[in-house]
Amino acid sequence: MESFVVSLTIFVLAVVVGFEIITKVPPLLHTPLMSGSNAISGITLIGAVLSAGTQHTTLTTILGLSAVVFATVNVVGGFLVTHRMLRMFRRER
């Protein structure tokens, strides 16, 4: 039970800090921030694949697989949004 409380506390603190950081970013920096978060999501994807592959229990395999799916959606969506934002700054020919 104690490890659950510690994990929940870390999760809540991460949500609060993440929200505070994201809301303070000026619009000019959103594209570089998105690119950086895509790199972090790629690392998360690798960790999710490793977690899914350990197969300790059925629950860990299912959670690992869902983490792989969500991290993949996050990476692909982030790159699509970044590409679209960068297209807005191109000069028309």
KEFIFI-211018 format. One record per residue: residue number from 1; residue in three letters; y, z, x negated of N, C-alpha, C in turn. Coordinates in Angstrom, 1 decimal, always signed. Layout:
% residues N
+-----+---------+---------+--------+--------+----------+--------+---------+---------+--------+--------+
| num | residuo | n.north |   n.up | n.east | ca.north |  ca.up | ca.east | c.north |   c.up | c.east |
+-----+---------+---------+--------+--------+----------+--------+---------+---------+--------+--------+
| NUM |     Ala |       Y |      Z |      X |        Y |      Z |       X |       Y |      Z |      X |
...
+-----+---------+---------+--------+--------+----------+--------+---------+---------+--------+--------+
% end
This chain:
% residues 93
+-----+---------+---------+--------+--------+----------+--------+---------+---------+--------+--------+
| num | residuo | n.north |   n.up | n.east | ca.north |  ca.up | ca.east | c.north |   c.up | c.east |
+-----+---------+---------+--------+--------+----------+--------+---------+---------+--------+--------+
|   1 |     Met |    -1.2 |   +0.0 |   -0.8 |     +0.0 |   +0.0 |    +0.0 |    +1.3 |   +0.0 |   -0.9 |
|   2 |     Glu |    +1.2 |   +0.7 |   -2.0 |     +2.4 |   +0.8 |    -2.9 |    +2.7 |   -0.6 |   -3.5 |
|   3 |     Ser |    +1.7 |   -1.4 |   -3.8 |     +2.0 |   -2.7 |    -4.4 |    +2.6 |   -3.6 |   -3.3 |
|   4 |     Phe |    +2.2 |   -3.4 |   -2.1 |     +2.8 |   -4.2 |    -1.0 |    +4.3 |   -3.9 |   -0.8 |
|   5 |     Val |    +4.6 |   -2.6 |   -0.9 |     +6.0 |   -2.2 |    -0.8 |    +6.8 |   -2.8 |   -1.9 |
|   6 |     Val |    +6.3 |   -2.8 |   -3.1 |     +7.0 |   -3.3 |    -4.3 |    +7.2 |   -4.8 |   -4.1 |
|   7 |     Ser |    +6.1 |   -5.5 |   -3.7 |     +6.2 |   -7.0 |    -3.5 |    +7.2 |   -7.3 |   -2.4 |
|   8 |     Leu |    +7.2 |   -6.6 |   -1.3 |     +8.1 |   -6.8 |    -0.2 |    +9.5 |   -6.6 |   -0.7 |
|   9 |     Thr |    +9.8 |   -5.5 |   -1.5 |    +11.1 |   -5.2 |    -2.0 |   +11.6 |   -6.4 |   -2.9 |
|  10 |     Ile |   +10.7 |   -6.9 |   -3.8 |    +11.1 |   -8.0 |    -4.7 |   +11.4 |   -9.2 |   -3.8 |
|  11 |     Phe |   +10.6 |   -9.5 |   -2.8 |    +10.8 |  -10.7 |    -2.0 |   +12.2 |  -10.6 |   -1.3 |
|  12 |     Val |   +12.5 |   -9.4 |   -0.7 |    +13.7 |   -9.2 |    +0.1 |   +14.9 |   -9.4 |   -0.9 |
|  13 |     Leu |   +14.8 |   -8.8 |   -2.1 |    +15.9 |   -8.9 |    -3.1 |   +16.1 |  -10.3 |   -3.5 |
|  14 |     Ala |   +15.0 |  -11.1 |   -3.7 |    +15.1 |  -12.5 |    -4.1 |   +15.8 |  -13.3 |   -3.0 |
|  15 |     Val |   +15.5 |  -13.0 |   -1.7 |    +16.1 |  -13.7 |    -0.6 |   +17.6 |  -13.4 |   -0.6 |
|  16 |     Val |   +18.0 |  -12.2 |   -0.7 |    +19.4 |  -11.8 |    -0.7 |   +20.2 |  -12.4 |   -1.9 |
|  17 |     Val |   +19.6 |  -12.3 |   -3.1 |    +20.3 |  -12.9 |    -4.2 |   +20.4 |  -14.4 |   -4.1 |
|  18 |     Gly |   +19.3 |  -15.1 |   -3.7 |    +19.3 |  -16.5 |    -3.5 |   +20.3 |  -17.0 |   -2.5 |
|  19 |     Phe |   +20.4 |  -16.3 |   -1.4 |    +21.4 |  -16.6 |    -0.4 |   +22.8 |  -16.5 |   -0.9 |
|  20 |     Glu |   +23.1 |  -15.4 |   -1.6 |    +24.4 |  -15.2 |    -2.2 |   +24.8 |  -16.2 |   -3.2 |
|  21 |     Ile |   +23.8 |  -16.6 |   -4.0 |    +24.1 |  -17.6 |    -5.0 |   +24.4 |  -19.0 |   -4.4 |
|  22 |     Ile |   +23.6 |  -19.4 |   -3.5 |    +23.7 |  -20.7 |    -2.8 |   +25.0 |  -20.8 |   -2.0 |
|  23 |     Thr |   +25.4 |  -19.8 |   -1.4 |    +26.6 |  -19.9 |    -0.5 |   +27.9 |  -19.9 |   -1.4 |
|  24 |     Lys |   +27.8 |  -19.5 |   -2.6 |    +28.9 |  -19.4 |    -3.5 |   +29.1 |  -20.7 |   -4.3 |
|  25 |     Val |   +28.2 |  -21.7 |   -4.2 |    +28.2 |  -22.9 |    -5.0 |   +29.2 |  -23.9 |   -4.4 |
|  26 |     Pro |   +30.2 |  -24.4 |   -5.2 |    +31.1 |  -25.4 |    -4.6 |   +30.4 |  -26.7 |   -4.3 |
|  27 |     Pro |   +30.9 |  -27.5 |   -3.3 |    +30.2 |  -28.7 |    -3.0 |   +30.0 |  -29.7 |   -4.1 |
|  28 |     Leu |   +30.9 |  -29.7 |   -5.1 |    +30.8 |  -30.6 |    -6.2 |   +29.6 |  -30.4 |   -7.1 |
|  29 |     Leu |   +29.1 |  -29.1 |   -7.1 |    +27.9 |  -28.8 |    -7.9 |   +26.6 |  -28.9 |   -7.2 |
|  30 |     His |   +26.6 |  -29.3 |   -5.9 |    +25.3 |  -29.3 |    -5.2 |   +24.3 |  -30.3 |   -5.7 |
|  31 |     Thr |   +24.7 |  -31.5 |   -6.2 |    +23.8 |  -32.5 |    -6.7 |   +23.1 |  -31.9 |   -8.0 |
|  32 |     Pro |   +23.9 |  -31.4 |   -9.0 |    +23.2 |  -30.9 |   -10.2 |   +22.3 |  -29.7 |   -9.8 |
|  33 |     Leu |   +22.7 |  -28.9 |   -8.9 |    +21.9 |  -27.7 |    -8.5 |   +20.6 |  -28.2 |   -7.8 |
|  34 |     Met |   +20.7 |  -29.2 |   -7.0 |    +19.5 |  -29.8 |    -6.4 |   +18.5 |  -30.3 |   -7.5 |
|  35 |     Ser |   +19.1 |  -31.0 |   -8.5 |    +18.2 |  -31.5 |    -9.5 |   +17.5 |  -30.3 |  -10.3 |
|  36 |     Gly |   +18.3 |  -29.3 |  -10.5 |    +17.7 |  -28.1 |   -11.2 |   +16.6 |  -27.4 |  -10.4 |
|  37 |     Ser |   +16.9 |  -27.3 |   -9.1 |    +15.9 |  -26.7 |    -8.2 |   +14.6 |  -27.6 |   -8.0 |
|  38 |     Asn |   +14.8 |  -28.9 |   -8.2 |    +13.6 |  -29.7 |    -8.1 |   +12.7 |  -29.5 |   -9.3 |
|  39 |     Ala |   +13.3 |  -29.2 |  -10.5 |    +12.5 |  -28.9 |   -11.7 |   +11.8 |  -27.6 |  -11.5 |
|  40 |     Ile |   +12.5 |  -26.6 |  -10.9 |    +11.8 |  -25.3 |   -10.7 |   +10.7 |  -25.5 |   -9.6 |
|  41 |     Ser |   +10.9 |  -26.3 |   -8.6 |     +9.9 |  -26.6 |    -7.6 |    +8.7 |  -27.3 |   -8.3 |
|  42 |     Gly |    +8.9 |  -28.1 |   -9.2 |     +7.8 |  -28.7 |   -10.0 |    +6.9 |  -27.7 |  -10.7 |
|  43 |     Ile |    +7.6 |  -26.7 |  -11.3 |     +6.9 |  -25.6 |   -11.9 |    +6.1 |  -24.8 |  -10.9 |
|  44 |     Thr |    +6.7 |  -24.6 |   -9.7 |     +6.1 |  -23.9 |    -8.6 |    +4.8 |  -24.6 |   -8.2 |
|  45 |     Leu |    +4.9 |  -25.9 |   -8.1 |     +3.8 |  -26.8 |    -7.7 |    +2.6 |  -26.6 |   -8.7 |
|  46 |     Ile |    +2.9 |  -26.6 |  -10.0 |     +1.8 |  -26.4 |   -11.0 |    +1.2 |  -25.0 |  -10.8 |
|  47 |     Gly |    +2.0 |  -24.0 |  -10.5 |     +1.4 |  -22.6 |   -10.3 |    +0.6 |  -22.6 |   -9.0 |
|  48 |     Ala |    +1.0 |  -23.3 |   -8.0 |     +0.3 |  -23.4 |    -6.7 |    -1.1 |  -24.1 |   -6.9 |
|  49 |     Val |    -1.1 |  -25.2 |   -7.7 |     -2.3 |  -25.9 |    -8.0 |    -3.3 |  -24.9 |   -8.7 |
|  50 |     Leu |    -2.8 |  -24.2 |   -9.7 |     -3.6 |  -23.3 |   -10.5 |    -4.1 |  -22.2 |   -9.5 |
|  51 |     Ser |    -3.3 |  -21.7 |   -8.6 |     -3.7 |  -20.6 |    -7.7 |    -4.8 |  -21.1 |   -6.7 |
|  52 |     Ala |    -4.6 |  -22.4 |   -6.3 |     -5.6 |  -22.9 |    -5.3 |    -6.9 |  -23.2 |   -6.0 |
|  53 |     Gly |    -6.9 |  -23.5 |   -7.3 |     -8.1 |  -23.8 |    -8.0 |    -8.9 |  -22.6 |   -8.5 |
|  54 |     Thr |    -8.4 |  -21.4 |   -8.4 |     -9.2 |  -20.3 |    -8.9 |   -10.3 |  -19.9 |   -7.9 |
|  55 |     Gln |   -10.1 |  -20.1 |   -6.7 |    -11.2 |  -19.9 |    -5.6 |   -11.8 |  -18.5 |   -5.7 |
|  56 |     His |   -11.0 |  -17.5 |   -5.8 |    -11.5 |  -16.1 |    -5.8 |   -12.1 |  -15.8 |   -4.4 |
|  57 |     Thr |   -11.3 |  -16.1 |   -3.3 |    -11.8 |  -15.9 |    -2.0 |   -11.3 |  -17.1 |   -1.2 |
|  58 |     Thr |   -11.8 |  -17.2 |   +0.0 |    -11.4 |  -18.3 |    +0.9 |    -9.9 |  -18.2 |   +1.2 |
|  59 |     Leu |    -9.4 |  -16.9 |   +1.4 |     -8.0 |  -16.7 |    +1.7 |    -7.1 |  -17.2 |   +0.6 |
|  60 |     Thr |    -7.5 |  -16.9 |   -0.6 |     -6.6 |  -17.3 |    -1.7 |    -6.6 |  -18.9 |   -1.9 |
|  61 |     Thr |    -7.7 |  -19.5 |   -1.6 |     -7.8 |  -20.9 |    -1.6 |    -6.9 |  -21.6 |   -0.6 |
|  62 |     Ile |    -7.0 |  -21.0 |   +0.6 |     -6.2 |  -21.5 |    +1.8 |    -4.7 |  -21.3 |   +1.5 |
|  63 |     Leu |    -4.3 |  -20.1 |   +1.0 |     -2.9 |  -19.8 |    +0.6 |    -2.4 |  -20.7 |   -0.5 |
|  64 |     Gly |    -3.3 |  -21.0 |   -1.5 |     -3.0 |  -21.8 |    -2.6 |    -2.8 |  -23.3 |   -2.1 |
|  65 |     Leu |    -3.6 |  -23.7 |   -1.2 |     -3.5 |  -25.1 |    -0.7 |    -2.2 |  -25.2 |   +0.1 |
|  66 |     Ser |    -1.9 |  -24.2 |   +0.9 |     -0.6 |  -24.3 |    +1.7 |    +0.6 |  -24.2 |   +0.7 |
|  67 |     Ala |    +0.5 |  -23.5 |   -0.4 |     +1.6 |  -23.5 |    -1.4 |    +1.7 |  -24.8 |   -2.0 |
|  68 |     Val |    +0.6 |  -25.5 |   -2.3 |     +0.7 |  -26.9 |    -2.9 |    +1.4 |  -27.8 |   -1.9 |
|  69 |     Val |    +1.0 |  -27.7 |   -0.6 |     +1.6 |  -28.6 |    +0.4 |    +3.1 |  -28.3 |   +0.5 |
|  70 |     Phe |    +3.5 |  -27.1 |   +0.6 |     +4.9 |  -26.7 |    +0.8 |    +5.7 |  -27.1 |   -0.5 |
|  71 |     Ala |    +5.2 |  -26.8 |   -1.7 |     +5.9 |  -27.2 |    -2.9 |    +6.1 |  -28.7 |   -3.1 |
|  72 |     Thr |    +5.0 |  -29.4 |   -2.7 |     +5.1 |  -30.9 |    -2.7 |    +6.2 |  -31.4 |   -1.8 |
|  73 |     Val |    +6.2 |  -30.9 |   -0.6 |     +7.3 |  -31.3 |    +0.4 |    +8.6 |  -31.0 |   -0.2 |
|  74 |     Asn |    +8.8 |  -29.8 |   -0.8 |    +10.0 |  -29.4 |    -1.4 |   +10.5 |  -30.3 |   -2.5 |
|  75 |     Val |    +9.6 |  -30.7 |   -3.4 |     +9.9 |  -31.5 |    -4.5 |   +10.3 |  -32.9 |   -4.0 |
|  76 |     Val |    +9.5 |  -33.5 |   -3.2 |     +9.8 |  -34.9 |    -2.7 |   +11.1 |  -34.9 |   -1.9 |
|  77 |     Gly |   +11.2 |  -33.9 |   -1.0 |    +12.5 |  -33.9 |    -0.2 |   +13.7 |  -33.7 |   -1.1 |
|  78 |     Gly |   +13.6 |  -32.8 |   -2.1 |    +14.7 |  -32.6 |    -3.0 |   +15.1 |  -33.8 |   -3.7 |
|  79 |     Phe |   +14.1 |  -34.6 |   -4.2 |    +14.4 |  -35.8 |    -4.9 |   +15.0 |  -36.9 |   -4.0 |
|  80 |     Leu |   +14.6 |  -36.9 |   -2.7 |    +15.1 |  -37.9 |    -1.8 |   +16.6 |  -37.5 |   -1.5 |
|  81 |     Val |   +16.9 |  -36.2 |   -1.3 |    +18.2 |  -35.8 |    -1.0 |   +19.1 |  -36.1 |   -2.2 |
|  82 |     Thr |   +18.6 |  -35.7 |   -3.4 |    +19.4 |  -36.0 |    -4.6 |   +19.7 |  -37.5 |   -4.8 |
|  83 |     His |   +18.7 |  -38.3 |   -4.6 |    +18.9 |  -39.8 |    -4.7 |   +20.0 |  -40.2 |   -3.7 |
|  84 |     Arg |   +19.9 |  -39.7 |   -2.5 |    +20.9 |  -40.1 |    -1.4 |   +22.3 |  -39.7 |   -1.8 |
|  85 |     Met |   +22.4 |  -38.5 |   -2.3 |    +23.7 |  -38.0 |    -2.7 |   +24.3 |  -38.8 |   -3.8 |
|  86 |     Leu |   +23.5 |  -39.1 |   -4.8 |    +23.9 |  -39.9 |    -5.9 |   +24.4 |  -41.3 |   -5.5 |
|  87 |     Arg |   +23.7 |  -41.9 |   -4.5 |    +24.1 |  -43.2 |    -4.0 |   +25.5 |  -43.2 |   -3.4 |
|  88 |     Met |   +25.9 |  -42.0 |   -2.9 |    +27.3 |  -42.0 |    -2.3 |   +28.4 |  -42.1 |   -3.4 |
|  89 |     Phe |   +28.1 |  -41.9 |   -4.7 |    +29.0 |  -41.9 |    -5.7 |   +29.0 |  -43.3 |   -6.5 |
|  90 |     Arg |   +28.2 |  -44.2 |   -6.1 |    +28.1 |  -45.5 |    -6.7 |   +29.2 |  -46.4 |   -6.2 |
|  91 |     Arg |   +29.7 |  -47.2 |   -7.1 |    +30.8 |  -48.2 |    -6.7 |   +30.1 |  -49.3 |   -6.0 |
|  92 |     Glu |   +30.8 |  -49.8 |   -5.0 |    +30.3 |  -51.0 |    -4.3 |   +30.6 |  -52.2 |   -5.1 |
|  93 |     Arg |   +29.7 |  -53.2 |   -5.1 |    +29.8 |  -54.4 |    -5.9 |   +30.4 |  -55.5 |   -5.1 |
+-----+---------+---------+--------+--------+----------+--------+---------+---------+--------+--------+
% end
